[in-house]
């Protein structure tokens, strides 16, 4: 777990002898005043809003901004900018917040709901101390409540508008049905803002008098650090929607997100916990409705009408409503603003870019999604080792696996995820069947697109000019057919193979425990959260444990260190014993053998006992 954080918000202070200050990194957060490091600003909507926010809604707005800032500034497996410390994947947050309506926030039920929601979204530990606000804080410039004379008062839903394909499709369908639209957007970067504004202008032209846009600027100072996963963003988004919904007395808040992304089945066994987004997960939206309904003191509906649609079906609906020309103006990339110029808004390597490009091709709308908008071509562009290559292969492996499985096999393999997604809905058995059908349609679309792209690239592959790191080259080498656990093991081995020789270049470790410490640092610095010396399992009359384990993939890692020739015989016997013990316990095992002096005379013969087992693999590192 990472170094625990204690965030003191809105000028909160602690007594000098408070013990939390000695065990936590203390970071002040403030959204107002000369020392503000969290920027919370709603564009000028005073011409349609007349009164200030209630104290409780102002509290909610600040709470959501502080949660998002804490989340997006605390790294998972990378560097904490203020100290250069290496962090592991799980995090521990404690926020102290002065509140205006402190009696409401101090209720046990409110705090428990808040912790539960954020833990579900981020898989981190969250604790809150709500204390009375003692200093007057001006809220001028936040948001105000509109009057009943305003034409948009009492709309059915406030629509969350990100400027991506799904939210655009939802807005277009709402407008085509003669609905009034109050679009709420969160902005943190200028280039994304320009595309949002452009889309809103087009929607206003298409549906005159039926569109109003409430753009909200929320970001933080760069010096706080940056964490790209930002799993709490949907909490911030839903909070903004709730504030606006209460202001216009809407019945609720509406997200538009295709069901494949909302349910978000893991594309690989090691994609787990907070690595997998839950932004619009059905269970999460139900918890949002309960929590934010309690905040506003009335029933509040938070829903997603696209839960039964694939991305390709969502894209097709844009065209069927006569707005295909707007596809090119949307942005889907996870890394917007981190690269290149305004002319290119898609990296081409992240999962969102892959999903977008496949969906547009599956809907036969490629002409409306220019490949010049991608820094790297999704299918033939260069991919860096690690995340970029793994993400592409995992995406294909997952889709192909779904395509090959029948309905019962899908329901069985993903039983836990499908049941949790269906839990908030009536007729769960029927809902799960719909979800299975949804994923089969998605898999069929991905399969069609990839076959077509492989055919188009066959000439380049034959001529040897296809980039060997690109997605199609990996598919041509059948990388996507390998079990995900084996690709995960290869990734761990590759990380150690790249880092270990450098770390030990000037001085070799004195013994295996020291070598393990070095490997620990290399793995943690690469974002891998393997567990040391766990779990214990019984074999015969004794207990055994691996050097590292990953319980999601059931992969164990054993490290061996060859320092002198005499070690080879001992290590060979140890590996043979481990193969039996771990194999009997159904454990897939990666053996990493560090042989810096090239003492092993025959690598193939040495590795043969592990290579002959389908659930074992070995990597010799020098």
NUVO-400675 format. One record per residue (C-alpha): residue number from 1; residue in one letter; y, z, x. Coordinates in steps of 0.05 Angstrom, whole numbers. Layout:
<nodes>
{node NUM; A; {Y; Z; X}}
...
</nodes>
This chain:
<nodes>
{node 1; X; {0; 0; 0}}
{node 2; X; {71; -14; 24}}
{node 3; X; {122; 38; 44}}
{node 4; X; {143; 70; -22}}
{node 5; X; {214; 53; -45}}
{node 6; X; {264; 98; -78}}
{node 7; X; {320; 59; -111}}
{node 8; X; {383; 98; -129}}
{node 9; X; {418; 58; -183}}
{node 10; X; {489; 57; -210}}
{node 11; X; {514; 108; -160}}
{node 12; X; {457; 159; -171}}
{node 13; X; {449; 211; -116}}
{node 14; X; {397; 261; -95}}
{node 15; X; {404; 331; -66}}
{node 16; X; {398; 331; 10}}
{node 17; X; {333; 371; 7}}
{node 18; X; {299; 325; -44}}
{node 19; X; {229; 313; -13}}
{node 20; X; {225; 242; -38}}
{node 21; X; {276; 220; 14}}
{node 22; X; {228; 237; 71}}
{node 23; X; {170; 196; 45}}
{node 24; X; {206; 137; 14}}
{node 25; X; {253; 83; 38}}
{node 26; X; {318; 98; 0}}
{node 27; X; {358; 37; -24}}
{node 28; X; {421; 40; -67}}
{node 29; X; {429; -12; -122}}
{node 30; X; {493; -22; -162}}
{node 31; X; {518; -77; -208}}
{node 32; X; {591; -56; -213}}
{node 33; X; {645; -34; -165}}
{node 34; X; {665; -49; -94}}
{node 35; X; {595; -36; -66}}
{node 36; X; {557; -78; -117}}
{node 37; X; {495; -111; -88}}
{node 38; X; {465; -132; -155}}
{node 39; X; {505; -187; -189}}
{node 40; X; {501; -183; -265}}
{node 41; X; {548; -231; -300}}
{node 42; X; {547; -267; -367}}
{node 43; X; {590; -329; -372}}
{node 44; X; {651; -324; -417}}
{node 45; X; {625; -320; -489}}
{node 46; X; {683; -279; -515}}
{node 47; X; {704; -334; -562}}
{node 48; X; {642; -323; -604}}
{node 49; X; {627; -250; -590}}
{node 50; X; {674; -196; -616}}
{node 51; X; {649; -126; -600}}
{node 52; X; {620; -93; -539}}
{node 53; X; {547; -79; -528}}
{node 54; X; {518; -13; -553}}
{node 55; X; {506; 38; -498}}
{node 56; X; {430; 30; -504}}
{node 57; X; {433; -45; -496}}
{node 58; X; {479; -38; -437}}
{node 59; X; {428; 10; -407}}
{node 60; X; {373; -42; -420}}
{node 61; X; {412; -97; -386}}
{node 62; X; {424; -56; -324}}
{node 63; X; {352; -29; -323}}
{node 64; X; {323; -100; -325}}
{node 65; X; {370; -124; -270}}
{node 66; X; {351; -65; -225}}
{node 67; X; {277; -74; -237}}
{node 68; X; {282; -148; -220}}
{node 69; X; {323; -133; -158}}
{node 70; X; {274; -81; -134}}
{node 71; X; {215; -128; -145}}
{node 72; X; {248; -189; -114}}
{node 73; X; {271; -152; -51}}
{node 74; X; {206; -117; -33}}
{node 75; X; {158; -162; 5}}
{node 76; X; {84; -169; -8}}
{node 77; X; {49; -180; 59}}
{node 78; X; {110; -206; 95}}
{node 79; X; {172; -175; 128}}
{node 80; X; {219; -124; 97}}
{node 81; X; {285; -152; 121}}
{node 82; X; {319; -85; 134}}
{node 83; X; {267; -58; 182}}
{node 84; X; {220; -114; 201}}
{node 85; X; {160; -73; 177}}
{node 86; X; {96; -106; 156}}
{node 87; X; {79; -93; 83}}
{node 88; X; {13; -97; 46}}
{node 89; X; {7; -129; -22}}
{node 90; X; {11; -69; -69}}
{node 91; X; {78; -33; -77}}
{node 92; X; {104; 33; -101}}
{node 93; X; {172; 37; -136}}
{node 94; X; {212; 96; -160}}
{node 95; X; {279; 83; -193}}
{node 96; X; {332; 135; -209}}
{node 97; X; {378; 108; -264}}
{node 98; X; {439; 141; -297}}
{node 99; X; {437; 122; -371}}
{node 100; X; {487; 124; -427}}
{node 101; X; {435; 138; -481}}
{node 102; X; {394; 182; -435}}
{node 103; X; {358; 219; -492}}
{node 104; X; {325; 154; -514}}
{node 105; X; {302; 134; -445}}
{node 106; X; {275; 202; -428}}
{node 107; X; {225; 199; -486}}
{node 108; X; {154; 201; -459}}
{node 109; X; {132; 142; -502}}
{node 110; X; {189; 99; -476}}
{node 111; X; {175; 114; -403}}
{node 112; X; {100; 103; -412}}
{node 113; X; {110; 36; -446}}
{node 114; X; {158; 15; -391}}
{node 115; X; {109; 34; -335}}
{node 116; X; {51; 0; -371}}
{node 117; X; {88; -65; -381}}
{node 118; X; {113; -69; -309}}
{node 119; X; {45; -50; -280}}
{node 120; X; {13; -105; -321}}
{node 121; X; {63; -157; -298}}
{node 122; X; {66; -138; -224}}
{node 123; X; {4; -95; -209}}
{node 124; X; {50; -46; -175}}
{node 125; X; {64; 28; -187}}
{node 126; X; {129; 43; -224}}
{node 127; X; {162; 110; -237}}
{node 128; X; {230; 124; -268}}
{node 129; X; {277; 183; -270}}
{node 130; X; {329; 173; -325}}
{node 131; X; {389; 219; -314}}
{node 132; X; {455; 226; -353}}
{node 133; X; {510; 178; -334}}
{node 134; X; {566; 222; -308}}
{node 135; X; {615; 169; -283}}
{node 136; X; {650; 121; -329}}
{node 137; X; {626; 50; -317}}
{node 138; X; {664; -8; -347}}
{node 139; X; {619; -59; -380}}
{node 140; X; {672; -112; -388}}
{node 141; X; {641; -180; -375}}
{node 142; X; {570; -162; -394}}
{node 143; X; {560; -185; -466}}
{node 144; X; {586; -171; -536}}
{node 145; X; {560; -170; -606}}
{node 146; X; {580; -229; -651}}
{node 147; X; {608; -225; -721}}
{node 148; X; {571; -247; -784}}
{node 149; X; {619; -304; -793}}
{node 150; X; {592; -339; -731}}
{node 151; X; {549; -399; -751}}
{node 152; X; {491; -377; -707}}
{node 153; X; {487; -307; -736}}
{node 154; X; {417; -293; -763}}
{node 155; X; {379; -350; -728}}
{node 156; X; {304; -344; -732}}
{node 157; X; {292; -337; -656}}
{node 158; X; {332; -335; -593}}
{node 159; X; {302; -387; -546}}
{node 160; X; {290; -372; -473}}
{node 161; X; {312; -434; -435}}
{node 162; X; {293; -441; -362}}
{node 163; X; {307; -515; -355}}
{node 164; X; {234; -531; -343}}
{node 165; X; {190; -580; -381}}
{node 166; X; {161; -530; -429}}
{node 167; X; {227; -498; -450}}
{node 168; X; {259; -566; -458}}
{node 169; X; {202; -589; -503}}
{node 170; X; {210; -526; -545}}
{node 171; X; {285; -536; -552}}
{node 172; X; {275; -609; -572}}
{node 173; X; {223; -592; -624}}
{node 174; X; {268; -538; -652}}
{node 175; X; {326; -587; -656}}
{node 176; X; {282; -641; -687}}
{node 177; X; {264; -592; -742}}
{node 178; X; {338; -581; -757}}
{node 179; X; {337; -511; -726}}
{node 180; X; {398; -476; -697}}
{node 181; X; {389; -459; -624}}
{node 182; X; {415; -400; -584}}
{node 183; X; {391; -416; -514}}
{node 184; X; {389; -360; -464}}
{node 185; X; {381; -376; -390}}
{node 186; X; {375; -334; -327}}
{node 187; X; {408; -365; -267}}
{node 188; X; {404; -343; -195}}
{node 189; X; {418; -408; -157}}
{node 190; X; {472; -461; -164}}
{node 191; X; {428; -522; -162}}
{node 192; X; {383; -496; -219}}
{node 193; X; {447; -481; -257}}
{node 194; X; {470; -553; -252}}
{node 195; X; {406; -580; -282}}
{node 196; X; {407; -528; -338}}
{node 197; X; {478; -547; -356}}
{node 198; X; {461; -620; -355}}
{node 199; X; {402; -609; -403}}
{node 200; X; {443; -565; -449}}
{node 201; X; {497; -619; -453}}
{node 202; X; {444; -670; -472}}
{node 203; X; {415; -624; -525}}
{node 204; X; {484; -612; -554}}
{node 205; X; {495; -687; -558}}
{node 206; X; {427; -698; -592}}
{node 207; X; {437; -640; -641}}
{node 208; X; {512; -633; -652}}
{node 209; X; {535; -566; -678}}
{node 210; X; {466; -534; -671}}
{node 211; X; {466; -512; -598}}
{node 212; X; {499; -453; -563}}
{node 213; X; {482; -432; -492}}
{node 214; X; {485; -362; -464}}
{node 215; X; {476; -368; -388}}
{node 216; X; {467; -303; -349}}
{node 217; X; {478; -297; -275}}
{node 218; X; {434; -243; -244}}
{node 219; X; {419; -242; -170}}
{node 220; X; {423; -194; -111}}
{node 221; X; {451; -192; -42}}
{node 222; X; {409; -230; 8}}
{node 223; X; {409; -170; 55}}
{node 224; X; {363; -132; 7}}
{node 225; X; {306; -179; 25}}
{node 226; X; {267; -233; -13}}
{node 227; X; {199; -234; -47}}
{node 228; X; {181; -301; -78}}
{node 229; X; {129; -277; -129}}
{node 230; X; {181; -241; -173}}
{node 231; X; {130; -220; -225}}
{node 232; X; {180; -178; -263}}
{node 233; X; {224; -238; -278}}
{node 234; X; {195; -245; -348}}
{node 235; X; {214; -173; -363}}
{node 236; X; {285; -189; -343}}
{node 237; X; {282; -253; -384}}
{node 238; X; {255; -218; -446}}
{node 239; X; {308; -163; -439}}
{node 240; X; {363; -215; -437}}
{node 241; X; {333; -248; -498}}
{node 242; X; {329; -182; -534}}
{node 243; X; {403; -166; -520}}
{node 244; X; {425; -233; -547}}
{node 245; X; {376; -229; -606}}
{node 246; X; {405; -162; -626}}
{node 247; X; {475; -190; -619}}
{node 248; X; {462; -248; -667}}
{node 249; X; {412; -208; -709}}
{node 250; X; {356; -257; -696}}
{node 251; X; {285; -240; -717}}
{node 252; X; {260; -245; -647}}
{node 253; X; {255; -280; -580}}
{node 254; X; {216; -344; -567}}
{node 255; X; {185; -368; -502}}
{node 256; X; {157; -438; -495}}
{node 257; X; {101; -441; -444}}
{node 258; X; {36; -482; -445}}
{node 259; X; {-27; -442; -457}}
{node 260; X; {-60; -457; -391}}
{node 261; X; {-3; -424; -353}}
{node 262; X; {4; -368; -404}}
{node 263; X; {-69; -347; -402}}
{node 264; X; {-72; -365; -328}}
{node 265; X; {-145; -362; -311}}
{node 266; X; {-154; -349; -236}}
{node 267; X; {-160; -415; -199}}
{node 268; X; {-202; -379; -146}}
{node 269; X; {-236; -312; -141}}
{node 270; X; {-187; -286; -90}}
{node 271; X; {-127; -304; -133}}
{node 272; X; {-121; -237; -166}}
{node 273; X; {-76; -181; -189}}
{node 274; X; {-3; -195; -174}}
{node 275; X; {-18; -262; -141}}
{node 276; X; {-30; -289; -212}}
{node 277; X; {31; -295; -256}}
{node 278; X; {30; -263; -325}}
{node 279; X; {99; -283; -347}}
{node 280; X; {81; -305; -419}}
{node 281; X; {11; -276; -425}}
{node 282; X; {-4; -261; -499}}
{node 283; X; {-19; -187; -486}}
{node 284; X; {46; -181; -446}}
{node 285; X; {87; -213; -501}}
{node 286; X; {57; -163; -551}}
{node 287; X; {77; -105; -506}}
{node 288; X; {146; -136; -499}}
{node 289; X; {153; -137; -575}}
{node 290; X; {133; -64; -581}}
{node 291; X; {178; -39; -525}}
{node 292; X; {240; -80; -540}}
{node 293; X; {231; -68; -614}}
{node 294; X; {235; 6; -600}}
{node 295; X; {297; -5; -558}}
{node 296; X; {334; -41; -615}}
{node 297; X; {304; 4; -669}}
{node 298; X; {275; -52; -712}}
{node 299; X; {215; -99; -713}}
{node 300; X; {224; -154; -661}}
{node 301; X; {179; -214; -654}}
{node 302; X; {167; -243; -585}}
{node 303; X; {122; -304; -587}}
{node 304; X; {100; -369; -554}}
{node 305; X; {85; -428; -601}}
{node 306; X; {56; -469; -544}}
{node 307; X; {-4; -423; -530}}
{node 308; X; {-53; -477; -555}}
{node 309; X; {-23; -535; -515}}
{node 310; X; {-36; -563; -446}}
{node 311; X; {21; -582; -400}}
{node 312; X; {6; -656; -412}}
{node 313; X; {10; -645; -487}}
{node 314; X; {77; -610; -479}}
{node 315; X; {105; -667; -437}}
{node 316; X; {80; -718; -487}}
{node 317; X; {118; -682; -543}}
{node 318; X; {183; -694; -505}}
{node 319; X; {171; -768; -506}}
{node 320; X; {147; -769; -578}}
{node 321; X; {214; -738; -598}}
{node 322; X; {252; -793; -563}}
{node 323; X; {275; -753; -503}}
{node 324; X; {231; -779; -446}}
{node 325; X; {294; -794; -405}}
{node 326; X; {306; -718; -399}}
{node 327; X; {241; -705; -361}}
{node 328; X; {273; -724; -295}}
{node 329; X; {329; -674; -307}}
{node 330; X; {282; -614; -312}}
{node 331; X; {259; -570; -255}}
{node 332; X; {190; -538; -248}}
{node 333; X; {186; -518; -175}}
{node 334; X; {174; -447; -152}}
{node 335; X; {218; -458; -91}}
{node 336; X; {280; -487; -122}}
{node 337; X; {341; -481; -77}}
{node 338; X; {300; -463; -15}}
{node 339; X; {300; -534; 13}}
{node 340; X; {334; -599; 23}}
{node 341; X; {391; -626; -20}}
{node 342; X; {411; -630; -93}}
{node 343; X; {374; -697; -96}}
{node 344; X; {306; -663; -88}}
{node 345; X; {288; -604; -132}}
{node 346; X; {212; -602; -123}}
{node 347; X; {175; -582; -60}}
{node 348; X; {112; -620; -82}}
{node 349; X; {65; -567; -52}}
{node 350; X; {68; -506; -99}}
{node 351; X; {23; -498; -159}}
{node 352; X; {80; -512; -208}}
{node 353; X; {95; -578; -175}}
{node 354; X; {21; -598; -176}}
{node 355; X; {16; -578; -249}}
{node 356; X; {79; -616; -267}}
{node 357; X; {60; -681; -232}}
{node 358; X; {-10; -681; -260}}
{node 359; X; {16; -669; -330}}
{node 360; X; {68; -725; -326}}
{node 361; X; {15; -774; -301}}
{node 362; X; {-35; -752; -354}}
{node 363; X; {17; -765; -407}}
{node 364; X; {32; -835; -377}}
{node 365; X; {104; -816; -364}}
{node 366; X; {107; -824; -288}}
{node 367; X; {167; -871; -294}}
{node 368; X; {208; -812; -319}}
{node 369; X; {189; -766; -261}}
{node 370; X; {212; -802; -197}}
{node 371; X; {172; -786; -135}}
{node 372; X; {237; -784; -96}}
{node 373; X; {251; -717; -129}}
{node 374; X; {193; -686; -89}}
{node 375; X; {203; -666; -17}}
{node 376; X; {130; -679; -4}}
{node 377; X; {86; -723; -48}}
{node 378; X; {39; -679; -89}}
{node 379; X; {-22; -722; -73}}
{node 380; X; {-9; -756; -6}}
{node 381; X; {45; -712; 26}}
{node 382; X; {36; -666; 86}}
{node 383; X; {13; -595; 71}}
{node 384; X; {19; -537; 118}}
{node 385; X; {-43; -497; 136}}
{node 386; X; {-56; -436; 93}}
{node 387; X; {-22; -430; 26}}
{node 388; X; {-2; -503; 15}}
{node 389; X; {-70; -532; 31}}
{node 390; X; {-109; -476; -4}}
{node 391; X; {-67; -481; -67}}
{node 392; X; {-80; -555; -74}}
{node 393; X; {-155; -549; -63}}
{node 394; X; {-160; -488; -108}}
{node 395; X; {-124; -525; -164}}
{node 396; X; {-174; -583; -160}}
{node 397; X; {-235; -538; -152}}
{node 398; X; {-215; -498; -214}}
{node 399; X; {-203; -560; -257}}
{node 400; X; {-267; -594; -234}}
{node 401; X; {-308; -531; -247}}
{node 402; X; {-280; -527; -318}}
{node 403; X; {-294; -600; -329}}
{node 404; X; {-367; -591; -309}}
{node 405; X; {-379; -529; -350}}
{node 406; X; {-396; -528; -424}}
{node 407; X; {-361; -483; -474}}
{node 408; X; {-410; -426; -466}}
{node 409; X; {-406; -428; -390}}
{node 410; X; {-330; -425; -392}}
{node 411; X; {-331; -368; -442}}
{node 412; X; {-381; -329; -400}}
{node 413; X; {-348; -339; -332}}
{node 414; X; {-278; -322; -357}}
{node 415; X; {-299; -273; -411}}
{node 416; X; {-252; -217; -387}}
{node 417; X; {-190; -261; -382}}
{node 418; X; {-202; -297; -447}}
{node 419; X; {-217; -233; -486}}
{node 420; X; {-154; -200; -460}}
{node 421; X; {-112; -261; -479}}
{node 422; X; {-142; -262; -549}}
{node 423; X; {-137; -187; -559}}
{node 424; X; {-68; -187; -594}}
{node 425; X; {-90; -240; -644}}
{node 426; X; {-132; -237; -708}}
{node 427; X; {-200; -274; -711}}
{node 428; X; {-211; -264; -636}}
{node 429; X; {-276; -304; -634}}
{node 430; X; {-241; -364; -663}}
{node 431; X; {-181; -355; -616}}
{node 432; X; {-227; -353; -555}}
{node 433; X; {-259; -418; -578}}
{node 434; X; {-190; -449; -582}}
{node 435; X; {-173; -424; -513}}
{node 436; X; {-238; -453; -485}}
{node 437; X; {-222; -521; -518}}
{node 438; X; {-152; -517; -489}}
{node 439; X; {-179; -510; -418}}
{node 440; X; {-229; -565; -428}}
{node 441; X; {-173; -613; -448}}
{node 442; X; {-133; -591; -388}}
{node 443; X; {-192; -602; -341}}
{node 444; X; {-206; -671; -370}}
{node 445; X; {-133; -691; -359}}
{node 446; X; {-134; -667; -286}}
{node 447; X; {-200; -702; -274}}
{node 448; X; {-172; -769; -300}}
{node 449; X; {-109; -764; -258}}
{node 450; X; {-146; -747; -194}}
{node 451; X; {-196; -803; -201}}
{node 452; X; {-139; -851; -210}}
{node 453; X; {-100; -824; -151}}
{node 454; X; {-162; -827; -106}}
{node 455; X; {-172; -900; -125}}
{node 456; X; {-100; -916; -108}}
{node 457; X; {-105; -881; -41}}
{node 458; X; {-173; -911; -21}}
{node 459; X; {-140; -965; 21}}
{node 460; X; {-100; -915; 61}}
{node 461; X; {-161; -871; 69}}
{node 462; X; {-203; -930; 94}}
{node 463; X; {-148; -951; 143}}
{node 464; X; {-142; -881; 170}}
{node 465; X; {-68; -874; 153}}
{node 466; X; {-75; -821; 99}}
{node 467; X; {-46; -755; 122}}
{node 468; X; {-107; -711; 137}}
{node 469; X; {-72; -649; 110}}
{node 470; X; {-55; -680; 42}}
{node 471; X; {-90; -662; -23}}
{node 472; X; {-127; -728; -31}}
{node 473; X; {-153; -724; 41}}
{node 474; X; {-180; -655; 27}}
{node 475; X; {-214; -680; -36}}
{node 476; X; {-243; -740; 2}}
{node 477; X; {-275; -690; 50}}
{node 478; X; {-304; -651; -9}}
{node 479; X; {-264; -588; 7}}
{node 480; X; {-257; -576; -67}}
{node 481; X; {-333; -573; -75}}
{node 482; X; {-341; -513; -29}}
{node 483; X; {-349; -446; -65}}
{node 484; X; {-282; -411; -66}}
{node 485; X; {-311; -350; -30}}
{node 486; X; {-330; -395; 29}}
{node 487; X; {-261; -426; 32}}
{node 488; X; {-233; -356; 29}}
{node 489; X; {-277; -335; 87}}
{node 490; X; {-256; -396; 126}}
{node 491; X; {-184; -377; 113}}
{node 492; X; {-194; -307; 140}}
{node 493; X; {-230; -335; 201}}
{node 494; X; {-175; -387; 213}}
{node 495; X; {-121; -333; 210}}
{node 496; X; {-157; -292; 262}}
{node 497; X; {-173; -353; 304}}
{node 498; X; {-98; -370; 307}}
{node 499; X; {-73; -299; 319}}
{node 500; X; {-125; -263; 361}}
{node 501; X; {-122; -305; 426}}
{node 502; X; {-45; -297; 426}}
{node 503; X; {-47; -223; 411}}
{node 504; X; {-97; -211; 468}}
{node 505; X; {-71; -262; 518}}
{node 506; X; {-43; -214; 569}}
{node 507; X; {-88; -155; 557}}
{node 508; X; {-157; -155; 525}}
{node 509; X; {-172; -96; 478}}
{node 510; X; {-210; -40; 512}}
{node 511; X; {-262; -33; 457}}
{node 512; X; {-281; -56; 387}}
{node 513; X; {-240; -3; 349}}
{node 514; X; {-177; -28; 385}}
{node 515; X; {-197; -100; 369}}
{node 516; X; {-203; -80; 296}}
{node 517; X; {-132; -51; 297}}
{node 518; X; {-105; -116; 324}}
{node 519; X; {-142; -157; 271}}
{node 520; X; {-116; -109; 218}}
{node 521; X; {-44; -126; 238}}
{node 522; X; {-58; -201; 240}}
{node 523; X; {-89; -201; 171}}
{node 524; X; {-36; -156; 139}}
{node 525; X; {19; -198; 170}}
{node 526; X; {-12; -260; 137}}
{node 527; X; {-12; -227; 68}}
{node 528; X; {-87; -213; 65}}
{node 529; X; {-102; -147; 33}}
{node 530; X; {-174; -134; 55}}
{node 531; X; {-198; -62; 52}}
{node 532; X; {-221; -28; 116}}
{node 533; X; {-291; 3; 120}}
{node 534; X; {-305; 0; 46}}
{node 535; X; {-348; 1; 3}}
{node 536; X; {-408; 43; 23}}
{node 537; X; {-474; 15; -2}}
{node 538; X; {-544; 42; 5}}
{node 539; X; {-598; 5; 43}}
{node 540; X; {-666; 39; 48}}
{node 541; X; {-651; 112; 65}}
{node 542; X; {-584; 101; 98}}
{node 543; X; {-513; 82; 78}}
{node 544; X; {-476; 22; 107}}
{node 545; X; {-406; -7; 103}}
{node 546; X; {-369; -69; 128}}
{node 547; X; {-309; -72; 174}}
{node 548; X; {-269; -104; 118}}
{node 549; X; {-283; -125; 46}}
{node 550; X; {-251; -164; -10}}
{node 551; X; {-282; -141; -76}}
{node 552; X; {-255; -199; -117}}
{node 553; X; {-296; -250; -78}}
{node 554; X; {-350; -200; -57}}
{node 555; X; {-337; -221; 15}}
{node 556; X; {-351; -173; 72}}
{node 557; X; {-324; -184; 142}}
{node 558; X; {-360; -159; 205}}
{node 559; X; {-325; -161; 272}}
{node 560; X; {-364; -163; 338}}
{node 561; X; {-335; -160; 409}}
{node 562; X; {-371; -192; 469}}
{node 563; X; {-343; -159; 532}}
{node 564; X; {-402; -169; 579}}
{node 565; X; {-467; -208; 579}}
{node 566; X; {-508; -148; 560}}
{node 567; X; {-471; -144; 494}}
{node 568; X; {-501; -209; 469}}
{node 569; X; {-570; -181; 457}}
{node 570; X; {-543; -118; 422}}
{node 571; X; {-496; -159; 378}}
{node 572; X; {-552; -208; 360}}
{node 573; X; {-595; -150; 337}}
{node 574; X; {-537; -119; 298}}
{node 575; X; {-522; -185; 263}}
{node 576; X; {-595; -194; 244}}
{node 577; X; {-596; -124; 214}}
{node 578; X; {-531; -136; 177}}
{node 579; X; {-557; -202; 148}}
{node 580; X; {-615; -164; 118}}
{node 581; X; {-576; -104; 93}}
{node 582; X; {-517; -142; 65}}
{node 583; X; {-560; -198; 37}}
{node 584; X; {-603; -148; 0}}
{node 585; X; {-539; -121; -32}}
{node 586; X; {-516; -190; -53}}
{node 587; X; {-457; -189; -6}}
{node 588; X; {-428; -253; 23}}
{node 589; X; {-412; -240; 95}}
{node 590; X; {-366; -271; 147}}
{node 591; X; {-385; -252; 219}}
{node 592; X; {-326; -258; 267}}
{node 593; X; {-348; -256; 340}}
{node 594; X; {-294; -249; 392}}
{node 595; X; {-319; -278; 458}}
{node 596; X; {-257; -286; 503}}
{node 597; X; {-297; -297; 567}}
{node 598; X; {-344; -351; 539}}
{node 599; X; {-406; -309; 551}}
{node 600; X; {-446; -337; 493}}
{node 601; X; {-484; -396; 523}}
{node 602; X; {-504; -431; 459}}
{node 603; X; {-456; -424; 400}}
{node 604; X; {-500; -462; 351}}
{node 605; X; {-563; -423; 368}}
{node 606; X; {-525; -357; 366}}
{node 607; X; {-496; -372; 297}}
{node 608; X; {-560; -402; 268}}
{node 609; X; {-586; -339; 233}}
{node 610; X; {-521; -333; 193}}
{node 611; X; {-512; -408; 183}}
{node 612; X; {-582; -414; 152}}
{node 613; X; {-562; -366; 96}}
{node 614; X; {-521; -395; 38}}
{node 615; X; {-483; -330; 31}}
{node 616; X; {-467; -319; 105}}
{node 617; X; {-421; -353; 155}}
{node 618; X; {-399; -341; 227}}
{node 619; X; {-338; -359; 269}}
{node 620; X; {-337; -350; 344}}
{node 621; X; {-266; -340; 370}}
{node 622; X; {-242; -348; 442}}
</nodes>
